[in-house]
Amino acid sequence: MTKKITRHQIESLIKSRVDVAVDLPSIWHNENIYSKSLRLSKSGIMLLKNIFKMYPIPLKPGFQVKNVHIKYIEQDIDYPYYLDSKKLVLFHDKSVLEIKLHDGDLDSWARTRWIEDRYNEPPVLPEESV
């Protein structure tokens, strides 16, 4: 299991690899709302695509981003990502594999996460006496 990367670590990598001054808060999608989120803005994806290998996953036509998608991506994806109604872009191959196993269907992937959160093992049954 990998450890979740932080915004600070990403910003340090950007500073070390980019010679031009970059407004680092502008690379994050929701800088003022949730400061631990790794969701990138369009300018963030443009910057990181030159530094890291990216894996775009096209989403089905008519897809709408919902809170449940964001919730489980934030919870389960350990690296930065970009999400809009047309594509999901990831920077970690294991995360890509997991979503590709659902045929790139983010609704199905999030539904599976929701079920896993709510599934409880059945109680241990007492041993039957003979």
N, C-alpha and C positions, 0 to 999 in steps of 0.2 A: 504494500500500500504506500502510495506516495504522499508526501506531506504537501499541503496546500501552499502554493506560492503566494507571496504577499504583493501588494501594490508597490511597496517600497523596493522590493527585490527587482521587480520589472522596471521601475523607474531608474534604478541603479544600472541595470543592463543597458537601457536605452542611452543613458548619459555616457557610458563607457564606449558605446559603438557608433554613436551619431556625433558628427563634428559640428553640426548646425545647432544653434540654440532652439530648444523645443519647449513650448508651453505644456508642461507635463499634466497639469490638471485637465487640459482639453482632450487628452486621449481617452479619458474615462467617460462612459455613457451617463452615469448618474453621480457625478462628483459630490454634489451637495446633499443628495438624499441618503445614500448608503455608502459610507466611506470604505467599506471592506469588500465591496463588489468588484469583481474582475471583468465586468462587462465593458467592452471597448466601444468607443464612438467611431464614426467613419474616419476621422482623422487618426485615431488610434490604430485602426486596422491598416491604414495606409502606411503608417510608420513601422508597425511590427512585421508587415509582410516582407519588408526589405531586410529584416534581421533574422527572423525565424521561419522555419518551414510551416506552412499553413495548410490546413485540410478543409476545403469548403464542402459543405453538404447542402445540396439544393433541397429546398422544402417544396412540398406539393403546392400547386396553384390554389390560391384562396386561403392559404394558411394565415392564421392570426396568432400573434404572440399573446399568451395568457400568463397570468400570475403564477399558475401552477408550473409552467415551463421554466420561468425564471427561478422559482423556488428550488426546484430539483436540480437545475443546472448549477445554481450557486452552491447547493449542498454537495453535489457529487462531482463536479468538474473542478480539478485542482489548478488549472491554468487559465489564462485569459481567453475570452471568447467574444465573438461578435454575433449578434442575433438581430435579424429583422424579418419581415414577412416573406422574404424570398430565399434567404440562406442562413445557415449557421456555419460559422468559421471557427475551427478549433486549432489548437497548437500542440495537442498531445495525441499521439497515435492510439493509445489504449482507449481514450475517451471516444475517439472516432469509431473505433471498432465496435464499441458497445452500442452506439447509436446506429451504426450501419447494420448491426444484427437485427434492428427493428426496421430495416429497409429505409432508413433515414426519416422515419415517421416520428416526429417529436411528440405527437399526441400519444402514440402507443408507448413510447419510452417513458413519458411522464406518468401514464396510467400504471405501468408496471412498478414504478417507484412508489406511487400512492398505495398500491396493494401491498407492497413489501413493508411499508410503514405501518400498515394496519393489521397485518397478519400476525396472529398469535399462535404459538404452538399449543396443541391441546394439553390439558393438564395430565400429569402423570397419574395413571390409574393405579389404585392399590393392588398389590399382588393378590391374586385369588387364592384363598385358602383351600387346601385339599381336604 
